[in-house]
Amino acid sequence: PRLGCVNIHGSLLPRWRGAAPIQRAIEAGDAQTGITIMQMDEGLDTGAMLMREAMPIMDTMTAQDLHDALAGLGARMIVAALAGLSDGTLHPEPQPEDGVTYARKITKDEGRLDWMRSAGELSRMVRALTPWPGAWFEHGKERIKVLAAEAVEGAGAPGTVIEGVLTVACGKDALRLLRVQRAGKGPTDADAFLRGYALPPGTVLDGEKA
């Protein structure tokens, strides 16, 4: 093409080059991300930048929420970028050498909650993997998805249900499960879930084995 090929990338390059910039930004606890309009080249998201605009990552944002917000931002920016390329007022800028990180592809297996990790990490993981592939744990022979959770104060053996409504001790602090889903059933909040499924304090949940 006369003006080359451009890409709407969901991060502030050179941070989070690769397949899953939205999920990895949430998982890492980044305070902000954004859109980079970039020229495509032979590398993996290494092309020169045409435009960049930042957006905050709110503490409650899931990957779906952030995706939708970035989609709107990217749609607006690409119109301006194409106009600037066409009339010659927009000039590419090479990506800096510092700050390069790679957002590896999301795999279906990484949704299993490892209770040895901190509650803060697991809370971000739940948000980063919503809606796909979803975070989950096992109890007995059943896999239960966690759709929303928050880190709270608490202590106990990692993976043990402690006092409070569906709160699980982690390597540091505890994770309160706010919304869950059993296989073959609809999503439900913690109170409703516990009325039909017993997970009393002291229950040990299966998690990633150390």
N, C-alpha and C positions, 0 to 999 in steps of 0.2 A: 504493500500500500504506500501511496505517496507520502503520507505523514507517519508511517510506521504503525506499530501495534501498541496499544496502551492497555493497562490493566488497572482495575479498581481493587486495591489490596487492603484487607481489613486490619492493618496495624500501622504504627508509625515507624516505617522502615528507617534503619536496618534491624530494628527489634522485631522479632517473630516473623522472619522469613519462613516460608514453608506452608504445610497443608492445613494447620489448625491454629491460626493466630488468635482467633477469638477465644477459644477454650483455654489455650495456654496462658493468655493474659489474665483471665479470671483465676485460673489455678495458681498462678504465681503471686497473686495478690497485687497486681499492678493497680496504681491509682487512676491511670488513664490509658487510653488507647486512641485509635483514630483511623483515618483513611489516608492512604498514600496513593495518588494517581501516578503511575510509573510507566516508563517505556519498557517494553518487553525486550529481553535479550536471551542469549543461550543459557544463562545461569538460572539458578533457583531464586527468583525474586531479587535479582541483583541489579536490575536496570536503573537508569537515571530517573530521578524524581522530578515530576512536573508540578505537583501540588501536595501539600500535607495539611491536615486539620485535625486537631485533638478533640477528644470527647472523654469526660470522666466516666469511670466504671463505678456505679453505685453498689453499695454493699449487698443489695438484694437482687442484683441483676443475674439472671441465668444466661447461658449461652444463647438461648433463643431471644431473650430480651435484647441482649447486646447486638446480636446479628441484625435484628429488625431496626434498631436505632442506627447502626452503621450503614445499613442498606439505604435508608433515607438520606443520610449524609453523603454517601457515595454517589447516589443518583443526582443530587444537586451539584456536586463537584465535577462530575464527568461532563456535564453540559458546558460548564465554564472552561474546563480543560480543552475540550474539543474546539470550542470557539477560539481560545487562545492559540492553539496549535495552528488552526486554519489561517488566522490573521497575522501570525508571526510574533505575537506579543508574549508568548509563553516559552521559556527557555529551560531545558533540562539541567538538573543539577546532580552530579554524581553522589551516590550514597557515601556517608562517612565510613571510615574504616573501623572506628570504635563503636561499640554497642551492638555488635551483630549477635543475634540469638536465633535459634531455629525451633520452629513449632512443629514437632514431629506429629505424624498422623495419629489420630485417635483410633484406638483399637477397641473391639467389643469387650475384651478381657479386663481392661483396666478399671472397670466400674466397681470391682469388689472393694469394699471398705476394709482398710487395714487399721484395726483399732489401736495398734502400736503407735500410729502417727498422732500428731496433735489434733485437737478438736478444730482448731482454726484451719488447718490444712484440709481436713475432711469436709468442713463446711464449704470451703471454696471448691473442692472437688465435686460435691453434689451440684453446685450451681454450674460448674464448667461442663458437666456431663449431662445436663438437662437441656433438651429432651433426649438426646442420644449420646451414648448407648445407655445412659442412666447409671446411677450408683445403686449398690445393692449389698445385702448381707444374707447369710443363711441362718436358719434356725431349724434344727432337725433336718428334714429333707426338703424344706420349703425355701425358695428364694424370694426375698421381700425387697422391693425397690424403695429407695428413699428419694422422694420428690422435692422435699424441702427440709432444711435442718439449720440449727444455729449452734454456735459454740457457747457454752455456759461454764460457770465454775462448777467443779465437782472432782471427785477423786475415787479411785478404786482400781481393781485389776482390769487392765484393758479388755474391752469386750463384754464387761459385766453390766447388766442393767442395774442402775442405782436409784435412789429415791428421786421422786419427781416423775412427771408424765413422760414415759418412754425416753429416758435419758440414759446414755451409755457412756461409761468411763472410757477414756482414751489414754494414749501415752502421756498427754498433757491436757488437763481440763476434761470436759465431757461434751458430748454431742447430743443435743435434744432433737429428736426426730419429730418434725412438725406435720409432715404429710407423707404417707406411705401407700404402697399398693401391693397386694398379694397377687400371685399369678392367677390369671383368669378372672380377676375382680377389678372393680373401679377404684380410682384413687380415693383416699379418705384421710381425714385428720387423725391425729394421734388418739384423742379421746374416743372417737367412734371405733377406731381400729381395736383398741384395747377392750372394748365391750364385747368383741367377737373373737378375740385372739389373746390368750393369756401370755404375758411376758412380765411376770412379777419381779420386783427387785431381787437380785441374786442370780437371775437367769444369765447364763453365759452364752453369748452369740458366737457362732462360727465366724471367723474372719481370716484374713491372710495369715498363714502360719509363718512364724519367725524362723 
